[in-house]
């Protein structure tokens, strides 16, 4: 799809398989996938599945193990459940959110929660860069430099859903990125929130998942991350 935005037959076959399975299980819930025409621009209301059939395709093509499949369920504009599977890393995340019991966040079937680290100076933060890196500030370079100066470490793994899950399981304390899509963040955001974390827009205001600009954290370093 672009020099740094690859698509393979495996993306398309994975999405076709997932879509078929989801529609067989719940035909009344629409499925929005990365590779289908129109993408997430339609933004249907109510319950909607958002599918990233191969998140981290460039990693996959190069044999880098950081890639995953991400399936999230949104109610209007709010993530309510999701699953993220990284097969080479043997990681399986799943979560749901509920007003009744708060929900559940699991890593390999064991409960997980966000990190207790309370300062940005002691935090490991994840981020990423868009396929089109010619535009500024959308290329995220300036923010990367500022957060790199403030945090203990910044990592870029090239698979947004997986990095968000690292926030949910306490590996990372935070994450931010620009120009993502709903299928990139829906499932993993459900995990972060169910694990006790926080998700906002980049300015700290209410998150708009369809806008693609997102900050997530353990809650304790959030304000400092947004400020940086």
Secondary structure by P-SEA (a helix, b strand, c coil): ccccccccaaaaaaaaaaaaaaaaacccbbbbccccccccccccccbbbbbccccaaaaaaacccccbbbbbbbccccccccccccccccbbbbbcccccccbbbbcccbbbbbbcccccccbbbbcccccccccccccaaaaaaaaaaccccccccccaaaaaaaaaaccccccccccccccccaaaaaaaaaacccccccccccccccccccccccccaaaaaaac
